[in-house]
Amino acid sequence: MGVPMTPPIRLDAISKCYRIFRNPQDRFKQALLDRFQGVLGKKSANPLYREHWALRDVSFELQPGEAVGILGRNGAGKSTLLQIIAGTVEPTSGTVQTTGRITALLELGSGFNPEFTGRENVFLNAQILGLSREETLVHFDDIAEFADIGDFIDQPVKTYSSGMMMRLAFAVQTALEPKVMIVDEALSVGDMFFQAKCMARLSKLVESGVTLLFVSHDISTVRQLCQRAILLDGGVVRSIGTAATVSDQYVKLQLEDRNQSARDPSVKKDALPDAAAYMYSAEPSGTIDTASPVMQDIAFGQEAFQKRAQHHRVRNGDAEIVNVQMLRNGVPGADFEFEDMATIRVFVQFAKSLNNLNLSIKIRTLQGTDVVFFDTRLQEEMWRRYEAATSYLFEWVMKLPLLHGNYALAVGLAHPPVVPGADWFFVDIVPHAYEFRMAPRKNGMIDGFVTLSASLTIKEVVADLA
């Protein structure tokens, strides 16, 4: 029997409390009070601070070669958690167990001396991580080649742009054979080509057995890179599961926040503009009147839809997506061939009369990567008014030139911003409305998720090239 492998990261009931003072003088006074109270054995009944718990009872463990995303709104405790794991912040309570070398990209430029050159900072960081000068020399060419900052490697870091600093920091941290890699939003800096280069390197590190802890607000990157994800909310772990499931829960929190921000308690409901006034309504019925043959046709598969739709759904009761279907050659189904003509049906019941309403559909992979988007704005159908106590069928017909594999539909009803820069207002969002499969292309596979319809001309050009 083999010896159980020690997890590279194990957290047990981690909590972190910060003292928030109204002014710097109170911090000094409290330090004196704490010192004298320790000597006298007394405790002040009225501390000069309030407590802010950034984390409360956070527990989880990561396995070798596992990529885990950390998701959460601003202030959820993500950065505090990473700093505790990296060892730069002490927890108030709980225990942290880590094994092997941990490299961390937390704050951009942290660990760099701005007066030193890039070359000198490479050796400085390597020494901090426990490598000798000889070991660093072995890795230096790889670091310089990956960072690709040219002659700036011998210039002071204080002359670097944020993108150049990120390039060098990422190259150093990923080249020194870490056992655990921690990345906190660092890849949001820099051009998209280098970001793609970073994603490829992170994927190779994970495949080689490195454990990755990754924080990003880019949901598609988390879904693409990570197998699991952890959702933090108010310093508490709300969910741990697959990256697709947890990221959908995170999106739901964001949508609820946006709807909440659309409400202004200081403005009376009657005074709100049309798109912001849709806030209060009775619960949707969730059923279809199947008395007519047309309704019977549209009700096909409704029970399965309702089961899928209940996961991470956000709605306010003004209107409800009651069913979503896909048809091939007029017949409901879930199996399609490359470039099949498909019909997507979305059946909506309206509890209130609404206008300025957008219905959108995303085709996405089951891992959550968005592939194709279309909506009623693109079809120039935003002029319509939908009447209360009325049902409507939205029907798209299109080709499916998609890569073989499994896909899902995400469907949403929302009002665009009333004024430029404001938030969208969400009426009903169903992140997982339908699943379907694409068969391999019979005339040869395609690269990428989708091909585009295009025209091609090929002409012989007679020219003097001398």
C-alpha positions as CSV (number, residue, x, y, z in Angstrom):
1,M,0.0,0.0,0.0
2,G,1.4,3.4,-1.0
3,V,1.9,6.3,1.3
4,P,-0.8,8.9,1.0
5,M,0.4,12.0,-0.8
6,T,0.5,15.2,1.3
7,P,-1.7,18.0,-0.3
8,P,0.5,20.9,-1.4
9,I,-2.0,23.3,0.3
10,R,-4.3,22.5,3.2
11,L,-6.3,25.2,5.1
12,D,-8.2,24.4,8.3
13,A,-10.6,27.0,9.6
14,I,-8.6,30.0,8.5
15,S,-10.0,33.4,9.8
16,K,-8.5,36.9,9.4
17,C,-9.6,39.9,11.4
18,Y,-8.3,43.4,10.7
19,R,-8.6,46.4,13.1
20,I,-10.2,49.4,11.4
21,F,-9.3,52.7,13.1
22,R,-10.9,56.1,12.4
23,N,-7.5,57.9,12.5
24,P,-3.8,57.1,12.9
25,Q,-3.8,58.5,16.5
26,D,-6.3,55.9,17.6
27,R,-4.0,53.2,16.3
28,F,-1.1,54.5,18.5
29,K,-3.4,54.9,21.5
30,Q,-4.7,51.3,21.1
31,A,-1.2,50.0,20.9
32,L,-0.4,51.6,24.3
33,L,-3.7,50.3,25.8
34,D,-3.0,46.8,24.6
35,R,0.5,47.0,26.1
36,F,-0.7,48.2,29.5
37,Q,-3.7,45.9,29.6
38,G,-1.3,43.0,29.1
39,V,0.8,44.1,32.0
40,L,-2.1,44.9,34.3
41,G,-4.3,41.9,33.2
42,K,-7.2,44.1,32.4
43,K,-9.1,44.5,29.1
44,S,-10.6,47.8,27.8
45,A,-14.3,47.7,27.5
46,N,-14.3,50.3,24.7
47,P,-11.6,49.6,22.0
48,L,-10.7,52.4,19.6
49,Y,-11.3,50.3,16.5
50,R,-13.9,48.2,14.8
51,E,-13.3,44.6,13.6
52,H,-13.4,43.6,10.0
53,W,-13.3,39.9,9.3
54,A,-11.8,39.5,5.9
55,L,-12.1,35.7,6.2
56,R,-14.1,33.3,8.4
57,D,-13.5,29.6,8.8
58,V,-12.1,28.9,5.4
59,S,-11.1,25.3,4.9
60,F,-10.1,23.4,1.7
61,E,-7.2,21.4,0.3
62,L,-5.6,21.3,-3.2
63,Q,-4.1,18.2,-4.8
64,P,-0.9,18.0,-7.0
65,G,-1.5,19.0,-10.6
66,E,-4.8,20.7,-9.8
67,A,-5.8,24.1,-11.1
68,V,-8.3,25.8,-8.8
69,G,-9.9,29.2,-9.4
70,I,-10.8,31.7,-6.7
71,L,-13.9,33.7,-7.5
72,G,-15.7,36.5,-5.6
73,R,-16.8,40.1,-5.7
74,N,-14.5,42.9,-4.6
75,G,-13.9,42.7,-0.9
76,A,-14.7,39.0,-0.7
77,G,-11.3,38.1,0.8
78,K,-9.6,36.6,-2.2
79,S,-6.3,38.6,-2.0
80,T,-6.2,38.1,1.8
81,L,-6.6,34.4,1.3
82,L,-3.7,34.2,-1.2
83,Q,-1.4,36.3,1.0
84,I,-2.0,34.0,3.9
85,I,-1.2,30.9,1.7
86,A,1.9,32.7,0.3
87,G,3.0,33.4,3.9
88,T,3.0,37.2,3.7
89,V,0.0,37.6,6.0
90,E,-0.6,35.7,9.3
91,P,-4.1,34.4,9.9
92,T,-5.9,35.4,13.1
93,S,-6.9,31.8,13.7
94,G,-6.7,28.5,11.9
95,T,-3.8,26.6,10.4
96,V,-2.1,26.6,6.9
97,Q,0.0,23.7,5.7
98,T,2.0,24.0,2.5
99,T,4.7,21.8,1.0
100,G,7.4,22.5,-1.5
101,R,8.3,25.8,-3.2
102,I,5.5,28.3,-3.5
103,T,5.8,31.1,-6.1
104,A,3.3,33.9,-6.1
105,L,2.3,36.7,-8.5
106,L,0.3,38.9,-6.2
107,E,1.0,42.6,-6.5
108,L,2.6,43.7,-9.7
109,G,6.3,44.4,-9.0
110,S,6.3,43.0,-5.5
111,G,9.7,41.5,-4.8
112,F,11.4,43.7,-7.3
113,N,13.9,46.4,-6.3
114,P,13.1,49.4,-8.7
115,E,16.8,50.5,-8.6
116,F,18.1,47.1,-9.7
117,T,18.1,46.1,-13.4
118,G,15.9,43.3,-14.6
119,R,18.9,40.9,-14.6
120,E,19.8,41.8,-11.0
121,N,16.1,41.3,-9.9
122,V,16.0,37.8,-11.5
123,F,18.9,36.7,-9.3
124,L,17.5,38.5,-6.3
125,N,14.1,36.8,-6.7
126,A,15.7,33.4,-7.3
127,Q,17.8,33.8,-4.1
128,I,14.7,34.7,-2.1
129,L,13.1,31.4,-3.5
130,G,16.2,29.5,-2.3
131,L,18.1,29.0,-5.5
132,S,21.9,29.5,-5.7
133,R,23.5,31.7,-8.3
134,E,24.6,28.7,-10.3
135,E,21.1,27.3,-10.3
136,T,19.7,30.6,-11.4
137,L,22.2,30.8,-14.3
138,V,20.8,27.5,-15.6
139,H,17.3,29.1,-15.8
140,F,18.3,32.7,-16.9
141,D,18.3,32.3,-20.6
142,D,14.8,30.7,-20.5
143,I,13.6,33.5,-18.3
144,A,15.0,36.2,-20.6
145,E,13.6,34.5,-23.7
146,F,10.1,34.1,-22.2
147,A,9.9,37.7,-20.9
148,D,11.1,39.0,-24.3
149,I,11.9,42.5,-23.1
150,G,15.1,42.8,-25.1
151,D,17.8,45.2,-23.9
152,F,15.6,46.3,-21.0
153,I,16.7,43.3,-19.1
154,D,19.8,45.4,-18.2
155,Q,17.9,48.6,-17.4
156,P,16.5,49.6,-13.9
157,V,13.1,48.1,-13.3
158,K,11.8,51.6,-12.4
159,T,12.0,52.4,-16.1
160,Y,9.7,49.5,-17.0
161,S,6.0,49.7,-18.1
162,S,3.5,47.6,-16.1
163,G,3.4,45.2,-19.0
164,M,7.2,44.7,-19.0
165,M,7.2,44.3,-15.3
166,M,4.5,41.6,-15.5
167,R,6.4,39.8,-18.3
168,L,9.6,39.6,-16.2
169,A,7.8,38.6,-13.0
170,F,5.8,35.9,-14.7
171,A,8.9,34.5,-16.4
172,V,10.8,34.3,-13.2
173,Q,8.0,32.8,-11.1
174,T,7.1,30.1,-13.6
175,A,10.7,29.1,-14.6
176,L,11.9,28.2,-11.1
177,E,10.2,24.8,-10.8
178,P,7.5,25.7,-8.2
179,K,5.4,23.1,-6.5
180,V,2.6,25.6,-6.0
181,M,1.9,28.6,-8.2
182,I,-0.4,31.5,-7.0
183,V,-1.6,34.1,-9.5
184,D,-3.8,37.1,-8.5
185,E,-5.1,39.1,-11.5
186,A,-1.5,39.6,-12.8
187,L,-2.3,38.5,-16.3
188,S,-4.8,41.3,-16.8
189,V,-1.8,43.5,-17.6
190,G,0.0,43.1,-20.9
191,D,-1.0,42.4,-24.5
192,M,-3.3,39.5,-25.5
193,F,-0.5,37.6,-27.2
194,F,1.6,37.5,-24.1
195,Q,-1.5,36.6,-22.1
196,A,-2.0,33.6,-24.4
197,K,1.6,32.7,-24.0
198,C,1.2,32.8,-20.2
199,M,-2.0,30.6,-20.4
200,A,0.0,28.0,-22.4
201,R,2.8,27.9,-19.8
202,L,0.4,27.7,-16.9
203,S,-1.4,24.7,-18.6
204,K,2.0,23.0,-19.1
205,L,2.9,23.5,-15.4
206,V,-0.4,22.0,-14.2
207,E,0.1,19.0,-16.6
208,S,3.6,18.5,-15.0
209,G,2.1,18.3,-11.5
210,V,2.3,21.9,-10.3
211,T,-0.7,23.1,-8.2
212,L,-2.2,26.3,-9.4
213,L,-4.3,28.7,-7.4
214,F,-5.7,31.3,-9.8
215,V,-7.7,34.5,-9.1
216,S,-9.4,36.4,-12.0
217,H,-12.5,38.2,-12.8
218,D,-12.3,36.7,-16.3
219,I,-14.8,33.9,-16.0
220,S,-13.9,32.3,-19.4
221,T,-10.2,32.1,-18.3
222,V,-11.1,30.4,-15.1
223,R,-13.3,27.9,-16.9
224,Q,-10.6,27.2,-19.5
225,L,-7.7,26.8,-17.1
226,C,-9.2,25.4,-13.9
227,Q,-10.8,22.1,-13.0
228,R,-12.4,23.3,-9.8
229,A,-13.3,26.7,-8.3
230,I,-14.0,28.2,-4.9
231,L,-16.6,31.0,-4.5
232,L,-15.8,33.5,-1.7
233,D,-18.5,35.9,-0.5
234,G,-18.0,38.2,2.4
235,G,-15.0,36.2,3.5
236,V,-16.9,32.9,3.7
237,V,-16.7,29.9,1.3
238,R,-20.1,29.8,-0.4
239,S,-19.3,27.0,-2.8
240,I,-16.6,24.6,-3.9
241,G,-17.1,22.5,-7.1
242,T,-16.4,22.3,-10.8
243,A,-15.2,25.6,-12.4
244,A,-18.3,25.7,-14.7
245,T,-20.8,25.3,-11.7
246,V,-19.1,27.7,-9.4
247,S,-18.5,30.4,-12.0
248,D,-22.3,30.2,-12.9
249,Q,-23.0,30.9,-9.2
250,Y,-20.6,33.8,-9.3
251,V,-22.3,35.2,-12.4
252,K,-25.6,35.0,-10.5
253,L,-24.2,37.0,-7.7
254,Q,-23.0,39.7,-10.2
255,L,-26.4,39.8,-11.9
256,E,-28.2,40.2,-8.6
257,D,-25.8,43.0,-7.7
258,R,-26.5,44.8,-11.0
259,N,-30.2,44.5,-10.6
260,Q,-29.9,45.9,-7.0
261,S,-27.8,48.8,-8.3
262,A,-30.6,49.6,-10.8
263,R,-32.8,50.4,-7.8
264,D,-32.5,53.8,-6.3
265,P,-34.4,53.9,-3.0
266,S,-34.4,57.7,-3.1
267,V,-36.4,57.7,-6.3
268,K,-40.1,56.8,-6.3
269,K,-41.1,53.9,-8.5
270,D,-43.6,56.0,-10.5
271,A,-40.8,58.5,-11.4
272,L,-38.4,55.9,-12.8
273,P,-37.8,55.8,-16.6
274,D,-39.4,52.8,-18.4
275,A,-36.4,50.4,-18.3
276,A,-35.7,51.0,-14.6
277,A,-39.3,50.8,-13.4
278,Y,-39.7,47.1,-13.8
279,M,-39.0,45.9,-10.3
280,Y,-42.0,44.4,-8.6
281,S,-44.3,41.6,-9.8
282,A,-46.0,38.4,-8.8
283,E,-44.1,35.1,-9.0
284,P,-44.2,33.7,-12.6
285,S,-46.4,30.7,-13.2
286,G,-43.8,28.5,-14.9
287,T,-46.5,26.5,-16.8
288,I,-47.9,26.6,-20.3
289,D,-51.5,26.3,-21.2
290,T,-51.5,23.1,-23.4
291,A,-55.1,23.3,-24.6
292,S,-54.2,24.1,-28.2
293,P,-52.0,22.0,-30.6
294,V,-49.6,25.0,-30.9
295,M,-49.1,25.1,-27.1
296,Q,-48.7,21.3,-27.0
297,D,-45.9,21.6,-29.5
298,I,-44.1,24.4,-27.6
299,A,-44.6,22.5,-24.3
300,F,-42.4,19.6,-25.6
301,G,-39.5,19.2,-23.2
302,Q,-40.7,21.9,-20.7
303,E,-40.3,19.7,-17.7
304,A,-36.6,19.0,-18.5
305,F,-36.1,22.7,-19.2
306,Q,-37.5,23.7,-15.8
307,K,-35.1,21.3,-14.0
308,R,-32.1,22.7,-15.8
309,A,-33.3,26.3,-15.5
310,Q,-33.5,26.3,-11.7
311,H,-29.7,26.3,-11.3
312,H,-28.3,29.8,-10.7
313,R,-31.3,31.5,-12.3
314,V,-31.9,35.2,-11.7
315,R,-35.4,36.7,-12.4
316,N,-37.7,39.4,-11.1
317,G,-41.1,38.2,-12.1
318,D,-41.9,40.7,-14.9
319,A,-41.5,38.0,-17.6
320,E,-40.4,34.4,-17.5
321,I,-38.6,32.1,-20.0
322,V,-40.9,29.1,-19.9
323,N,-39.2,26.8,-22.4
324,V,-36.3,26.6,-24.7
325,Q,-36.1,24.1,-27.6
326,M,-33.8,23.2,-30.5
327,L,-35.1,21.6,-33.7
328,R,-33.3,19.9,-36.6
329,N,-35.4,19.7,-39.7
330,G,-38.4,20.8,-37.7
331,V,-38.1,18.0,-35.1
332,P,-36.9,18.7,-31.5
333,G,-33.6,17.1,-30.8
334,A,-30.1,17.4,-29.4
335,D,-27.9,15.9,-32.1
336,F,-26.6,18.0,-35.0
337,E,-24.3,17.6,-37.9
338,F,-21.8,20.3,-39.1
339,E,-23.6,23.2,-40.8
340,D,-27.1,21.7,-40.1
341,M,-29.9,24.2,-40.2
342,A,-31.1,24.6,-36.6
343,T,-34.1,26.3,-35.1
344,I,-33.8,27.7,-31.6
345,R,-37.1,28.5,-29.9
346,V,-37.6,30.6,-26.7
347,F,-41.0,30.8,-25.3
348,V,-41.7,33.7,-22.9
349,Q,-44.7,34.6,-20.7
350,F,-45.1,38.3,-19.8
351,A,-46.6,39.2,-16.4
352,K,-46.2,42.9,-17.2
353,S,-46.2,45.0,-20.3
354,L,-42.5,45.7,-21.3
355,N,-40.6,47.5,-23.9
356,N,-36.9,48.2,-24.6
357,L,-36.3,44.5,-23.9
358,N,-33.5,42.4,-25.2
359,L,-33.5,38.6,-25.5
360,S,-30.0,37.1,-25.9
361,I,-28.7,33.6,-26.5
362,K,-25.2,32.3,-26.0
363,I,-23.9,29.0,-27.3
364,R,-21.2,27.9,-24.9
365,T,-19.2,24.8,-24.2
366,L,-20.1,22.7,-21.2
367,Q,-17.0,24.0,-19.5
368,G,-18.5,27.5,-19.8
369,T,-16.5,29.1,-22.7
370,D,-18.8,31.4,-24.7
371,V,-18.6,30.5,-28.4
372,V,-21.4,32.3,-30.2
373,F,-23.7,35.3,-29.2
374,F,-26.8,36.7,-30.8
375,D,-29.7,38.8,-29.6
376,T,-32.7,40.9,-30.6
377,R,-30.5,44.0,-30.7
378,L,-28.5,42.6,-33.6
379,Q,-31.8,41.7,-35.3
380,E,-33.0,45.3,-34.8
381,E,-36.1,44.1,-32.9
382,M,-35.8,46.4,-29.8
383,W,-38.7,48.5,-31.0
384,R,-41.3,45.9,-29.9
385,R,-43.7,46.2,-27.0
386,Y,-44.7,43.0,-25.2
387,E,-48.1,43.0,-23.6
388,A,-49.0,41.8,-20.1
389,A,-50.7,38.4,-19.8
390,T,-49.4,37.4,-23.2
391,S,-47.1,34.7,-24.4
392,Y,-44.5,35.2,-27.2
393,L,-42.4,32.8,-29.2
394,F,-38.9,33.9,-30.2
395,E,-37.5,31.7,-33.0
396,W,-34.1,31.8,-34.6
397,V,-33.1,29.8,-37.7
398,M,-29.4,29.4,-38.4
399,K,-26.6,27.2,-39.6
400,L,-24.4,25.5,-37.0
401,P,-20.8,25.4,-38.4
402,L,-19.4,24.3,-35.0
403,L,-16.5,22.1,-33.9
404,H,-17.7,18.7,-32.7
405,G,-18.4,18.3,-29.0
406,N,-21.1,19.2,-26.4
407,Y,-22.6,22.6,-26.1
408,A,-25.2,24.4,-24.0
409,L,-27.5,27.4,-24.5
410,A,-27.6,30.3,-22.0
411,V,-30.7,32.6,-22.5
412,G,-31.5,35.9,-21.0
413,L,-34.1,38.7,-20.9
414,A,-32.7,42.2,-20.0
415,H,-33.3,45.9,-20.3
416,P,-30.3,47.9,-21.7
417,P,-29.0,50.8,-19.6
418,V,-31.5,53.7,-19.3
419,V,-28.5,56.1,-19.6
420,P,-25.0,55.5,-21.0
421,G,-22.7,53.9,-18.5
422,A,-25.5,52.5,-16.3
423,D,-26.0,48.8,-15.6
424,W,-28.2,46.4,-17.5
425,F,-31.4,45.4,-15.7
426,F,-32.0,41.7,-15.7
427,V,-35.5,40.2,-16.0
428,D,-34.8,36.5,-16.4
429,I,-31.4,34.9,-16.9
430,V,-31.1,31.1,-17.4
431,P,-27.4,30.2,-17.6
432,H,-28.1,26.5,-18.6
433,A,-31.2,26.3,-20.8
434,Y,-30.5,23.5,-23.2
435,E,-27.8,21.0,-24.2
436,F,-26.9,19.7,-27.6
437,R,-24.1,17.7,-29.4
438,M,-22.2,18.4,-32.6
439,A,-21.0,15.4,-34.6
440,P,-17.5,15.4,-36.1
441,R,-17.4,17.0,-39.6
442,K,-17.5,14.3,-42.2
443,N,-15.2,16.1,-44.6
444,G,-12.5,16.7,-42.1
445,M,-12.2,18.4,-38.7
446,I,-12.1,22.1,-38.2
447,D,-9.8,24.1,-35.8
448,G,-11.3,26.5,-33.4
449,F,-15.0,26.5,-32.2
450,V,-16.7,27.9,-35.3
451,T,-16.2,28.8,-39.0
452,L,-17.6,31.9,-40.6
453,S,-19.5,32.2,-43.8
454,A,-17.3,34.0,-46.3
455,S,-16.6,34.5,-50.0
456,L,-13.3,33.7,-51.6
457,T,-11.7,34.9,-54.8
458,I,-8.4,33.7,-56.2
459,K,-6.8,35.7,-59.1
460,E,-3.6,35.4,-61.0
461,V,-1.6,38.7,-60.6
462,V,0.8,39.6,-63.4
463,A,3.3,42.1,-62.1
464,D,7.0,42.9,-62.4
465,L,8.4,41.9,-59.1
466,A,12.0,42.8,-60.0
